[in-house]
Structures are given as structure tokens and as C-alpha cells.
Amino acid sequence: MLRLVGSSPSSGPSLEAALAAGLAELLDPPDREGLVTVEGDWPRLDRIAIDLGGATIRPKKFASKQPAMGGGPRVTVQDVRVESRPLHYEGSRIDAAIEASGAVFRLADDWLILEDADAGQVFAQIAHADIENLLLQGARAAPRPRASRSSEPNSRCPKPARATSVSICE
């Protein structure tokens, strides 16, 4: 799922601009030129390439507005590549790449959502120390539970949560 900013795309160049603007809200790329490349005739595109190499994710909280379910214009893309070698976040380095062929995307609200692909692969590499750093950053940023107060000496209070959960979604 990729964020789109601007008017609803209706051509390759307008999709390229909307994707670049969406990424610019999230990242500080080293070079905005060539961040996103879209090739082909709308709505059957030949290629989407996104190069996040050297970019830094801004430590900012974004509203998690969910896209509308159901219909929306479909866009097919023969070759999709997203690379981030490296991508930086909170002092950590992440190397990742996503490749897909025969991809079908749906435009929904301000999102480009991958619905299907004929083939694809995902690569990710992160050092152990960087995983620890990211988990600690997440734990520090997590809201702390409020302690309940009671006048009864033997009242049961829930123990504060001290764990941070990590989810890997398919």
C-alpha cells in the first residue's frame, strides 16, 4: 500500500507525481530526482520503480486512515521494483527490495493498493544491533499504562505492560 498525494492519478506522469509526493511526506530522500519512475500507457503500465536508497524515514506519527474497501480503478504493471539500500530510521539501517511482475493495483482514496501479482519476491536485511535499537525506540515511544489508585491496601492492580510487540504481515 503506497500513499498518494494530489489529485487522483489518471496517467503515468500523474501517478509518478502522486507517488513521489506521498513518499516525500514520509521520507527525506538524498535526491528527489528519480525517486519514482513510471513507464507505459495508462492504465496498463510497463514499469514502476521506486528508489529509496539513502533515504531517511521521518520519525513522525501519521494518521492511519484506512482506504475504502471494494471498487476503484485498477492499474496493471508488468514490472514493479522498490529498493532501499539502505533506508535509515531512528539511527538504524535497513536494506530491502521488493520485486513483482504482472501486478494489479487498485486506486482507493489516497492509496495505491497491491491486489495481486503473478510473481514476486521480498528481500530484507537488518543487523542485530539495529533490530535492538528499533525495538527500544518502539518501547520508549509506546504509551505507558496508567496506574490505578485505590484506598484498599490489598486491591489488585494490573501489572504495567513492559513488552513491545512486533508484527510481520503477509
Protein Blocks (a to p, Z undefined) as FASTA:
>chain_A
ZZdedjddfbfklmmmmmmmmmmmmpccfblghkaccedjdfbdfbdcddfehiacdddd
dddddcdehiddddddfbdcdddddddeehiacddddddehiacddehjaccdfbdfbdc
ddddddfklmmmmmmmmmmmpccddddddfbfkbccddddfbdcddddZZ
